[in-house]
Amino acid sequence: GLTDDVLRTALLAALSGGVLGEVGDGKYGFRHPLARKAVYDTVSGPERALLHAQAIRVLAAQPSPPLT
C-alpha cells in the first residue's frame, strides 16, 4: 500500500484542487459526479473488485446501528 505521507499529500492536493471536499469528520467525497466517474474509470476491473471486497470487510466489521 501507500505510505501515510503519500496518502496525506494526495488528499491535500485533491482538497486544494477542488476535486474532493470534506463531507464529515474525517470523511471525504468527490465534489462532482464526473470527477468520481473519471477516477473510478481509471481503476482496472480486478483492482476494483479487490477494493470492493475490502470495503465489504470493513463495513461488515462495523457494529449495526440500532433500528428506530
Protein Blocks (a to p, Z undefined) as FASTA:
>chain_A
ZZfklmmmmmmmmmmnomaccfbehiacdfbfklmmmmmmmpcfklmmmmmmmmmmmmmm
pccdddZZ
